[in-house]
Structures are given as C-alpha cells and as structure tokens.
Amino acid sequence: MKRTVTILAGLLLSASLVGCSSTEADKMQTLTNKVDTLAEQVSALQGQQDQIVSAVNDSRAASDAAYQEAMRANKRIDNIAGSYTK
C-alpha cells in the first residue's frame, strides 16, 4: 500500500513537472518570437533613420548652395549700386 502511494505520488509529481516544462517551453518560444520581431523592427527603423540622415544631408547641401548664391547676388547688387553716383 505504501509503495503504491509512493509510486502514485511520483507519477503525479512527474506529470506536474512535465506540464510546467511544456508551459515554460511555450513561454520561452513566445519570448523568442517577440525578440525576433523586435529585432526586425529595430532593423527597419535603422534603415529609415539612415534614409532620413541622407535626406537631411542633401537638404543641408542644397541650403548651403542657396545661401552662397544669395551672398554672391547681394555682392553683385552692392557693386552695381556703388558704381552709380549722382
């Protein structure tokens, strides 16, 4: 009788551990999937950031060129205005 109770207790304990381990494995797989998804999102965001940086650099270059051209035009106007006398 005592032996039967011990065997049943052992079976119940092992069954409960098997249930926990499969649940833990499921949780681990879920977390792994979430980490993979987050890694993909981070990669996509890094690509977008690279595109934005490139666009900002292009805009900065265009802005500098426009500023230089405006300064050149102002100097020409100043020279023309300075050459006229009454």
Sequence and secondary structure as in RCSB ss.txt:
>XXXX:A:sequence
MKRTVTILAGLLLSASLVGCSSTEADKMQTLTNKVDTLAEQVSALQGQQDQIVSAVNDSRAASDAAYQEAMRANK
RIDNIAGSYTK
>XXXX:A:secstr
 HHHHHHHHHHHHHHHHHHHHHHHHHHHHHHHHHHHHHHHHHHHHHHHHHHHHHHHHHHHHHHHHHHHHHHHHHH
HHHHHHHH   
